[in-house]
Amino acid sequence: MFSRIAGTGHYLPEQCLTNAMLEQRVDTTHDWIVERTGIHQRHIASNGENAATMAVAAARQALAAAETDIAEIDLIVVATTSGDRAFPSVACEVQAALTDENIPAFDVAAACSGFIFAMSVADQYIRSGTYRSVLVIGTDVLSRLCRPDDRNTIVLFGDGAGAVVLQASNVPGIESTHLHSAGEFADLLGVNHPQRRESDHAEALSEAWMYMKGNEVFKVAVSKLSELVNETLVANGLTPDDLDWLVPHQANLRIIKATAKKLKMPMSQVVTTLADTGNTSAASVPIALDVAVRDGRIQRGHKLLLEAFGGGFAWGSALITY
Ligand code: ACO
């Protein structure tokens, strides 16, 4: 038994934050942001929107695309690190919004790589025969975790959600997934929960924003992603020529170009959304996937390499026949 993608969907908030708007807020320029990251604007969640509401909107689209009713879904897995609460999980909020049935729902926390990790979990349930239909969602509102005057982070992150319906199939869809973590890099990228820490509460509150040593993250990301795409191809007995599309995490155009170069893939075979979306963390890979499915670039039978790298560090890939 295999799992295949039956339908995809995504949601981006209407409100946009352009580079020109950021120039008014912090010491930065449109040209610096475009040259260093490739990002032109990001979508920002409005009041009334959060990780769960965006996830529900993306899930409804994916269910419609799969021509599947929520009644047929056996499990909901949500990749996120920016839910409103430590618990209940965002997945439980999504379950309540979509159905009265008590189907199991839980979150997976692997920062920007969360969607790949969640899809890998769902794939195991389907391959083992435990479940036949799983809703997998990546959703994040990282714009709310960036200190409003920190030019290092606010230029990078936007909000959004992406979703897929995975279904049991006799023919391969997800061919393999490859996951890695390296917790020793925790000081390079993260977000503290001050109230959960032992240290003095008031002092700790000042740390409640994302911290990132961008340049060091960049170097590890390029090197680990290069190893990862190689590992994925070797595991499947493929060469880069066998791939139709690279669907990368949308963190930085220079990181994406380095990975494409490693694969000797022209940028015309790489799906990029980051000019419009910025880095939407766990949502970035499923948003890019859905955009390219909906505009007709990704077709049934195409071979896709999905990859992501993020906080943890955690990084992962999936080789998929769409
Ligand atoms: N505008 C203008 N100048 C800036 C800005 C800004 N927004 N941000 C930093 N600078 C300055 C720096 O202060 C530095 O100035 P200095 O030379 O006087 O000290 C200069 O620009 C160069 O800074 P670097 O950090 O070396 O710039 P770099 O080329 O590395 O680009 C960036 C920075 C875009 C953050 C890049 O390092 C990057 O994308 N890193 C990866 C981040 C990432 O991928 N995160 C993904 C995971 S996120 C997750 O998992 C949730």
Residues whose N, C-alpha, C, O or C-beta is under 5 A from the ligand:
A	BS01	ACO	D27 T28 T29 W32 R36 T37 A111 C112 R151 N152 V155 G214 N215 V217 F218 A251 N252 S281 F309 G310 G311
